[in-house]
């Protein structure tokens, strides 16, 4: 897979399935090329057609009706890649200030690629099942009256225990596709390892926690090693420096 001169992914034989659903929800870049990537998750149960449905939904925008959100890529549970915008423009995936590649920007959307994963995010175990947000049929009800929402149920075999609680797992197909996409972006834009590790939580920690600890602590390091090679361990020193 590679990135063409117009900023679109071009698949080669053996690459994951890739489809384009161009969106109008874009910005002009504030730099000649994107400076890094920000990873997200979709916060939904998902299922067949879910990722493609999200890509189709953001093709248009109705002011005052649609939620103002978009992204460049969404990677489905089965590894399929849906591209909504070329990398020559920005999308509406964070909308917060931050430092990217050592430079501060008022809105990092203008200098980054946004990539969503089909992933339910934080889960709660309620009885014999796990549930994703908003978890309950009536989240505003008193705690003793809340009932799980069957539409939010996630199979328990997708629930991964972390020090931060239960989170939805990322699939091997998603990990492989993320590595393929990232390798193409790094080859095109000469990114460093550091600018490939941003998450939404880094820029809006009070409101967001995606892409979650399963991604950041377990999957992302493996993806980065596939793209950049295994990171050398930090050297240790003993004794008194002279």
LOFIRO-998250 format. One record per atom (N, C-alpha, C): residue in three letters; x, y, z. Coordinates in pm, whole numbers, padded with zeros to 5 digits, always signed. Layout:
ALAXYZ
...
//
This chain:
UNK+00085-00119+00000
UNK+00000+00000+00000
UNK+00088+00124+00000
UNK+00047+00225-00076
UNK+00121+00350-00077
UNK+00024+00467-00085
UNK+00078+00588-00067
UNK-00001+00711-00074
UNK+00032+00782-00204
UNK-00070+00814-00284
UNK-00044+00878-00412
UNK-00028+01030-00395
UNK-00002+01099-00505
UNK+00025+01242-00499
UNK-00096+01324-00452
UNK-00215+01267-00462
UNK-00335+01337-00418
UNK-00374+01303-00275
UNK-00295+01217-00210
UNK-00320+01185-00070
UNK-00411+01068-00044
UNK-00434+00986-00146
UNK-00519+00868-00129
UNK-00435+00742-00118
UNK-00482+00647-00039
UNK-00415+00517-00030
UNK-00440+00436-00157
UNK-00335+00374-00205
UNK-00344+00286-00321
UNK-00304+00146-00275
UNK-00396+00051-00290
UNK-00369-00084-00244
UNK-00291-00163-00348
UNK-00207-00252-00302
UNK-00134-00345-00387
UNK-00188-00485-00360
UNK-00147-00580-00440
UNK-00191-00718-00422
UNK-00155-00767-00283
UNK-00253-00828-00217
UNK-00230-00881-00083
UNK-00258-00782+00029
UNK-00285-00655-00004
UNK-00316-00555+00099
UNK-00458-00573+00150
UNK-00489-00518+00267
UNK-00627-00522+00317
UNK-00722-00451+00220
UNK-00849-00486+00228
UNK-00951-00422+00145
UNK-00955-00273+00178
UNK-00952-00191+00074
UNK-00961-00046+00093
UNK-01069+00014+00005
UNK-01151+00103+00062
UNK-01256+00171-00013
UNK-01257+00319+00020
UNK-01301+00401-00075
UNK-01308+00546-00055
UNK-01453+00592-00048
UNK-01480+00675+00050
UNK-01610+00741+00062
UNK-01583+00887+00095
UNK-01548+00970-00004
UNK-01503+01107+00022
UNK-01605+01191+00099
UNK-01555+01267+00197
UNK-01637+01352+00279
UNK-01615+01499+00246
UNK-01717+01580+00275
UNK-01703+01726+00261
UNK-01652+01789+00390
UNK-01638+01710+00494
UNK-01602+01763+00627
UNK-01450+01771+00641
UNK-01392+01871+00581
UNK-01246+01883+00580
UNK-01201+02026+00606
UNK-01073+02040+00639
UNK-01004+02169+00652
UNK-00889+02174+00554
UNK-00842+02293+00526
UNK-00712+02307+00461
UNK-00603+02278+00564
UNK-00498+02213+00521
UNK-00385+02191+00611
UNK-00315+02323+00641
UNK-00260+02331+00762
UNK-00183+02450+00801
UNK-00035+02432+00769
UNK+00003+02316+00722
UNK+00141+02284+00687
UNK+00140+02217+00550
UNK+00255+02210+00482
UNK+00257+02151+00349
UNK+00214+02004+00347
UNK+00231+01934+00457
UNK+00191+01794+00467
UNK+00154+01764+00611
UNK+00079+01656+00637
UNK+00045+01623+00775
UNK+00171+01587+00855
UNK+00167+01620+00984
UNK+00286+01603+01068
UNK+00278+01481+01158
UNK+00166+01410+01160
UNK+00152+01293+01246
UNK+00011+01237+01236
UNK-00014+01133+01313
UNK-00143+01066+01313
UNK-00197+01060+01455
UNK-00331+01071+01467
UNK-00399+01057+01595
UNK-00495+00939+01585
UNK-00483+00846+01681
UNK-00565+00725+01683
UNK-00687+00746+01772
UNK-00801+00687+01729
UNK-00928+00699+01800
UNK-00999+00563+01800
UNK-01104+00551+01881
UNK-01198+00441+01861
UNK-01339+00496+01848
UNK-01429+00412+01791
UNK-01561+00459+01752
UNK-01663+00460+01865
UNK-01637+00384+01974
UNK-01730+00383+02088
UNK-01864+00320+02053
UNK-01867+00215+01977
UNK-01992+00149+01944
UNK-01974-00001+01939
UNK-02083-00075+01951
UNK-02076-00222+01948
UNK-02015-00270+01817
UNK-02050-00205+01707
UNK-01999-00245+01577
UNK-02074-00364+01520
UNK-02012-00428+01423
UNK-02073-00542+01356
UNK-02062-00528+01206
UNK-02110-00626+01131
UNK-02100-00622+00985
UNK-02157-00493+00927
UNK-02079-00426+00845
UNK-02124-00303+00780
UNK-02113-00178+00865
UNK-02073-00192+00991
UNK-02070-00077+01082
UNK-01970+00029+01037
UNK-01847-00011+01010
UNK-01743+00085+00973
UNK-01776+00153+00840
UNK-01823+00074+00743
UNK-01861+00133+00615
UNK-01977+00229+00633
UNK-02071+00195+00721
UNK-02183+00284+00748
UNK-02139+00418+00804
UNK-02039+00415+00893
UNK-01985+00540+00946
UNK-01921+00623+00836
UNK-01845+00557+00749
UNK-01781+00629+00639
UNK-01883+00692+00546
UNK-01990+00622+00517
UNK-02095+00676+00431
UNK-02167+00793+00498
UNK-02186+00782+00631
UNK-02264+00882+00703
UNK-02196+01019+00702
UNK-02063+01022+00702
UNK-01995+01151+00708
UNK-01962+01209+00571
UNK-02016+01151+00465
UNK-01988+01205+00332
UNK-02048+01343+00314
UNK-02160+01369+00379
UNK-02227+01499+00370
UNK-02231+01563+00509
UNK-02274+01689+00516
UNK-02287+01755+00645
UNK-02402+01854+00642
UNK-02493+01840+00739
UNK-02606+01932+00752
UNK-02586+02013+00880
UNK-02560+02141+00862
UNK-02535+02231+00975
UNK-02653+02228+01072
UNK-02625+02208+01200
UNK-02729+02206+01300
UNK-02802+02075+01313
UNK-02771+01979+01225
UNK-02836+01848+01230
UNK-02734+01739+01262
UNK-02625+01735+01186
UNK-02524+01632+01204
UNK-02420+01672+01307
UNK-02369+01574+01379
UNK-02258+01600+01469
UNK-02135+01634+01387
UNK-02066+01745+01418
UNK-01952+01786+01335
UNK-01827+01703+01364
UNK-01822+01586+01304
UNK-01708+01496+01322
UNK-01672+01430+01190
UNK-01544+01407+01170
UNK-01497+01332+01054
UNK-01357+01282+01082
UNK-01305+01203+00991
UNK-01173+01142+01007
UNK-01124+01104+00869
UNK-00998+01074+00859
UNK-00944+01028+00731
UNK-00973+00880+00708
UNK-00957+00800+00812
UNK-00964+00655+00798
UNK-01047+00595+00910
UNK-01116+00486+00879
UNK-01172+00399+00981
UNK-01134+00257+00944
UNK-01084+00183+01043
UNK-01040+00045+01021
UNK-01138-00047+01093
UNK-01206-00131+01015
UNK-01309-00220+01068
UNK-01247-00336+01145
UNK-01330-00406+01221
UNK-01283-00523+01297
UNK-01220-00627+01207
UNK-01271-00638+01083
UNK-01215-00738+00991
UNK-01093-00688+00916
UNK-01045-00567+00950
UNK-00926-00512+00887
UNK-00951-00428+00764
UNK-01075-00421+00716
UNK-01106-00337+00600
UNK-01080-00190+00634
UNK-01029-00117+00534
UNK-00989+00022+00554
UNK-01079+00112+00469
UNK-01145+00208+00533
UNK-01232+00301+00463
UNK-01172+00441+00475
UNK-01140+00502+00360
UNK-01079+00635+00360
UNK-01183+00738+00321
UNK-01197+00841+00406
UNK-01297+00945+00385
UNK-01240+01075+00334
UNK-01109+01095+00350
UNK-01046+01219+00304
UNK-00902+01191+00265
UNK-00851+01263+00165
UNK-00710+01249+00132
UNK-00625+01311+00243
UNK-00501+01271+00251
UNK-00412+01321+00356
UNK-00361+01462+00327
UNK-00405+01518+00216
UNK-00369+01655+00180
UNK-00460+01758+00245
UNK-00561+01712+00323
UNK-00650+01801+00396
UNK-00660+01751+00540
UNK-00716+01837+00627
UNK-00743+01797+00764
UNK-00888+01756+00780
UNK-00917+01683+00887
UNK-01054+01642+00918
UNK-01091+01685+01060
UNK-01216+01660+01099
UNK-01271+01713+01224
UNK-01266+01608+01334
UNK-01148+01559+01368
UNK-01141+01443+01458
UNK-01103+01475+01601
UNK-01042+01589+01630
UNK-01009+01627+01768
UNK-01059+01768+01799
UNK-01012+01867+01726
UNK-01057+02003+01746
UNK-01004+02069+01872
UNK-00885+02029+01913
UNK-00822+02085+02034
UNK-00681+02133+02000
UNK-00628+02226+02081
UNK-00489+02266+02062
UNK-00394+02157+02110
UNK-00271+02165+02064
UNK-00172+02068+02109
UNK-00041+02084+02038
UNK+00057+02008+02084
UNK+00191+02010+02026
UNK+00207+01887+01938
UNK+00239+01910+01814
UNK+00262+01804+01717
UNK+00401+01823+01659
UNK+00483+01721+01665
UNK+00619+01727+01609
UNK+00695+01849+01663
UNK+00675+01878+01792
UNK+00748+01987+01856
UNK+00693+02126+01831
UNK+00581+02138+01760
UNK+00522+02267+01731
UNK+00381+02274+01787
UNK+00346+02390+01844
UNK+00212+02405+01901
UNK+00116+02462+01797
UNK-00004+02403+01793
UNK-00107+02446+01699
UNK-00238+02470+01775
UNK-00313+02569+01730
UNK-00441+02601+01794
UNK-00544+02492+01773
UNK-00531+02417+01664
UNK-00622+02306+01632
UNK-00541+02200+01560
UNK-00518+02089+01626
UNK-00432+01987+01566
UNK-00496+01919+01447
UNK-00627+01940+01427
UNK-00690+01884+01308
UNK-00628+01935+01179
UNK-00567+02053+01185
UNK-00511+02114+01066
UNK-00375+02057+01026
UNK-00320+01966+01109
UNK-00186+01915+01079
UNK-00172+01765+01102
UNK-00284+01695+01127
UNK-00274+01552+01157
UNK-00371+01470+01074
UNK-00342+01342+01067
UNK-00432+01241+01011
UNK-00511+01180+01125
UNK-00640+01165+01109
UNK-00724+01101+01210
UNK-00763+00961+01165
UNK-00737+00862+01251
UNK-00771+00723+01219
UNK-00857+00664+01330
UNK-00976+00622+01295
UNK-01069+00557+01387
UNK-01059+00405+01374
UNK-01077+00336+01486
UNK-01092+00190+01485
UNK-01234+00155+01525
UNK-01292+00057+01457
UNK-01417+00000+01505
UNK-01387-00071+01637
UNK-01428-00009+01746
UNK-01394-00060+01878
UNK-01490+00003+01979
UNK-01540-00078+02071
UNK-01642-00031+02165
UNK-01586+00046+02282
UNK-01455+00050+02299
UNK-01397+00129+02406
UNK-01417+00068+02543
UNK-01441+00153+02641
UNK-01457+00107+02780
UNK-01583+00022+02793
UNK-01569-00088+02866
UNK-01681-00179+02888
UNK-01711-00192+03037
UNK-01837-00223+03068
UNK-01878-00259+03203
UNK-01931-00401+03201
UNK-01888-00481+03298
UNK-01946-00614+03310
UNK-02070-00605+03398
UNK-02182-00643+03341
UNK-02310-00640+03412
UNK-02371-00778+03398
UNK-02366-00857+03504
UNK-02413-00994+03496
UNK-02319-01079+03413
UNK-02374-01150+03315
UNK-02295-01242+03234
UNK-02251-01183+03101
UNK-02258-01051+03087
UNK-02220-00988+02961
UNK-02145-00858+02990
UNK-02077-00809+02888
UNK-02012-00679+02894
UNK-02093-00582+02808
UNK-02091-00455+02845
UNK-02169-00354+02775
UNK-02083-00231+02750
UNK-02106-00169+02633
UNK-02036-00044+02601
UNK-02128+00074+02630
UNK-02069+00193+02622
UNK-02145+00316+02648
UNK-02267+00327+02556
UNK-02385+00369+02606
UNK-02412+00424+02739
UNK-02453+00320+02842
UNK-02434+00191+02812
UNK-02446+00080+02907
UNK-02590+00046+02944
UNK-02671+00146+02978
UNK-02804+00123+03034
UNK-02916+00175+02943
UNK-03035+00115+02959
UNK-03152+00164+02886
UNK-03183+00308+02926
UNK-03165+00339+03053
UNK-03188+00475+03103
UNK-03072+00513+03194
UNK-02963+00566+03138
UNK-02846+00598+03221
UNK-02874+00700+03331
UNK-02981+00780+03316
UNK-03012+00882+03416
UNK-03094+00828+03533
UNK-03136+00703+03526
UNK-03217+00645+03633
UNK-03132+00626+03758
UNK-03192+00620+03876
UNK-03117+00589+03998
UNK-03041+00457+03980
UNK-02925+00445+04040
UNK-02842+00324+04019
UNK-02918+00193+04041
UNK-03004+00186+04141
UNK-03074+00060+04170
UNK-03185+00030+04069
UNK-03213+00125+03979
UNK-03318+00105+03879
UNK-03263+00092+03737
UNK-03134+00102+03722
UNK-03075+00093+03588
UNK-03077-00051+03537
UNK-03107-00065+03409
UNK-03108-00195+03346
UNK-03018-00192+03223
UNK-02938-00298+03203
UNK-02848-00298+03087
UNK-02926-00285+02956
UNK-02865-00215+02861
UNK-02925-00200+02728
UNK-02876-00314+02640
UNK-02964-00403+02597
UNK-02920-00515+02512
UNK-02847-00471+02386
UNK-02879-00351+02336
UNK-02814-00301+02215
UNK-02668-00266+02239
UNK-02628-00256+02366
UNK-02490-00221+02401
UNK-02409-00343+02441
UNK-02467-00462+02431
UNK-02398-00584+02476
UNK-02284-00621+02383
UNK-02171-00657+02443
UNK-02050-00698+02371
UNK-02009-00836+02423
UNK-01976-00931+02337
UNK-01934-01063+02386
UNK-01820-01052+02486
UNK-01827-01133+02591
UNK-01725-01127+02695
UNK-01586-01160+02643
UNK-01578-01239+02535
UNK-01445-01273+02485
UNK-01376-01155+02418
UNK-01448-01043+02401
UNK-01385-00921+02352
UNK-01336-00830+02464
UNK-01372-00861+02587
UNK-01338-00776+02700
UNK-01197-00807+02750
UNK-01113-00703+02755
UNK-00976-00717+02801
UNK-00960-00641+02932
UNK-00911-00710+03034
UNK-00890-00646+03164
UNK-00759-00568+03162
UNK-00764-00443+03203
UNK-00645-00359+03214
UNK-00645-00293+03352
UNK-00537-00224+03383
UNK-00531-00152+03510
UNK-00632-00038+03517
UNK-00688+00000+03402
UNK-00786+00107+03395
UNK-00929+00055+03384
UNK-00947-00077+03386
UNK-01080-00135+03372
UNK-01089-00222+03249
UNK-01212-00260+03213
UNK-01235-00344+03096
UNK-01244-00260+02969
UNK-01181-00310+02861
UNK-01187-00242+02732
UNK-01204-00345+02621
UNK-01262-00301+02512
UNK-01280-00386+02395
UNK-01146-00420+02333
UNK-01133-00541+02283
UNK-01010-00585+02219
UNK-00998-00530+02078
UNK-00875-00517+02032
UNK-00846-00490+01891
UNK-00814-00624+01826
UNK-00857-00641+01702
UNK-00835-00769+01634
UNK-00698-00773+01567
UNK-00653-00895+01539
UNK-00528-00911+01466
UNK-00536-00846+01329
UNK-00653-00851+01267
UNK-00670-00788+01135
UNK-00656-00636+01145
UNK-00709-00577+01251
UNK-00693-00432+01269
UNK-00547-00395+01292
UNK-00478-00474+01370
UNK-00336-00448+01395
UNK-00256-00455+01265
UNK-00284-00557+01184
UNK-00213-00571+01057
UNK-00244-00454+00964
UNK-00370-00414+00956
UNK-00407-00303+00868
UNK-00346-00172+00916
UNK-00344-00151+01047
UNK-00283-00029+01101
UNK-00136-00021+01062
UNK-00067-00134+01066
UNK+00075-00136+01029
UNK+00093-00105+00881
UNK+00005-00160+00797
UNK+00014-00135+00653
UNK-00009+00014+00623
UNK-00112+00071+00684
UNK-00143+00213+00664
UNK-00029+00300+00714
UNK+00019+00271+00833
UNK+00123+00354+00892
UNK+00252+00345+00812
UNK+00284+00228+00763
UNK+00405+00214+00682
UNK+00396+00302+00557
UNK+00279+00308+00496
UNK+00260+00391+00377
UNK+00273+00539+00411
UNK+00217+00581+00524
UNK+00224+00720+00565
UNK+00367+00761+00601
UNK+00437+00674+00670
UNK+00575+00703+00708
UNK+00663+00713+00584
UNK+00640+00624+00488
UNK+00719+00628+00364
UNK+00693+00757+00287
UNK+00569+00803+00289
UNK+00534+00923+00212
UNK+00579+01051+00281
UNK+00562+01057+00416
UNK+00583+01184+00486
UNK+00704+01185+00579
UNK+00781+01077+00580
UNK+00904+01068+00660
UNK+00880+01098+00808
UNK+00772+01044+00862
UNK+00740+01065+01002
UNK+00835+00990+01093
UNK+00855+01043+01213
UNK+00929+00974+01317
UNK+00836+00880+01393
UNK+00894+00791+01470
UNK+00815+00701+01554
UNK+00726+00780+01650
UNK+00779+00888+01705
UNK+00706+00964+01807
UNK+00575+01022+01755
UNK+00571+01070+01632
UNK+00450+01135+01581
UNK+00348+01034+01531
UNK+00378+00906+01547
UNK+00285+00800+01511
UNK+00215+00741+01633
UNK+00232+00804+01748
UNK+00183+00746+01873
UNK+00081+00833+01945
UNK+00028+00935+01880
UNK-00070+01021+01946
UNK-00207+00952+01956
UNK-00276+00977+02067
UNK-00414+00933+02083
UNK-00503+01051+02113
UNK-00632+01036+02090
UNK-00727+01144+02120
UNK-00713+01190+02265
UNK-00692+01096+02355
UNK-00680+01128+02497
UNK-00567+01225+02526
UNK-00464+01227+02444
UNK-00350+01316+02467
UNK-00389+01463+02456
UNK-00496+01493+02383
UNK-00534+01631+02357
UNK-00663+01672+02427
UNK-00738+01576+02479
UNK-00864+01607+02548
UNK-00884+01509+02664
UNK-00790+01504+02758
UNK-00794+01402+02862
UNK-00913+01412+02956
UNK-00976+01528+02966
UNK-01091+01544+03055
UNK-01217+01481+02998
UNK-01221+01461+02868
UNK-01343+01412+02804
UNK-01327+01283+02728
UNK-01205+01249+02689
UNK-01185+01131+02605
UNK-01076+01042+02661
UNK-01088+00911+02635
UNK-00983+00818+02674
UNK-00941+00727+02559
UNK-00997+00750+02440
UNK-00957+00668+02327
UNK-00818+00707+02276
UNK-00748+00611+02222
UNK-00790+00476+02182
UNK-00780+00371+02292
UNK-00757+00411+02418
UNK-00761+00320+02530
UNK-00630+00247+02556
UNK-00618+00187+02676
UNK-00492+00123+02714
UNK-00459-00004+02637
UNK-00559-00075+02585
UNK-00528-00195+02507
UNK-00448-00156+02383
UNK-00489-00046+02320
UNK-00415+00002+02203
UNK-00280+00060+02243
UNK-00282+00155+02334
UNK-00160+00232+02362
UNK-00052+00150+02431
UNK-00092+00056+02515
UNK+00006-00019+02591
UNK+00047-00151+02528
UNK-00040-00208+02446
UNK-00013-00342+02392
UNK-00002-00345+02240
UNK-00106-00295+02171
UNK-00110-00309+02025
UNK-00020-00208+01956
UNK-00028-00082+01994
UNK+00052+00021+01927
UNK+00202-00009+01929
UNK+00261-00048+02042
UNK+00405-00079+02038
UNK+00440-00186+01936
UNK+00353-00285+01920
UNK+00380-00388+01818
UNK+00370-00330+01677
UNK+00270-00244+01655
UNK+00255-00181+01523
UNK+00378-00095+01492
UNK+00423-00017+01588
UNK+00539+00068+01566
UNK+00664-00016+01540
UNK+00677-00127+01608
UNK+00791-00215+01582
UNK+00787-00274+01442
UNK+00666-00303+01392
UNK+00653-00355+01257
UNK+00692-00252+01153
UNK+00669-00125+01184
UNK+00697-00018+01088
UNK+00840+00033+01100
UNK+00888+00051+01223
UNK+01018+00115+01246
UNK+01128+00017+01289
UNK+01090-00106+01320
UNK+01185-00199+01378
UNK+01171-00197+01529
UNK+01219-00302+01593
UNK+01206-00314+01737
UNK+01287-00204+01805
UNK+01219-00132+01896
UNK+01286-00023+01966
UNK+01395-00078+02057
UNK+01511-00015+02056
UNK+01621-00057+02143
UNK+01587-00026+02287
UNK+01616-00118+02380
UNK+01587-00090+02521
UNK+01674+00024+02571
UNK+01621+00098+02666
UNK+01699+00208+02725
UNK+01819+00152+02795
UNK+01935+00214+02773
UNK+02057+00165+02836
UNK+02058+00206+02981
UNK+02116+00121+03064
UNK+02127+00152+03206
UNK+02272+00173+03241
UNK+02295+00258+03337
UNK+02432+00286+03381
UNK+02443+00265+03530
UNK+02561+00230+03574
UNK+02586+00213+03717
UNK+02708+00290+03754
UNK+02726+00314+03883
UNK+02844+00383+03929
UNK+02826+00533+03925
UNK+02933+00603+03945
UNK+02931+00749+03953
UNK+02990+00806+03825
UNK+02914+00896+03763
UNK+02961+00957+03640
UNK+03079+01047+03671
UNK+03179+01039+03583
UNK+03297+01122+03606
UNK+03293+01248+03524
//
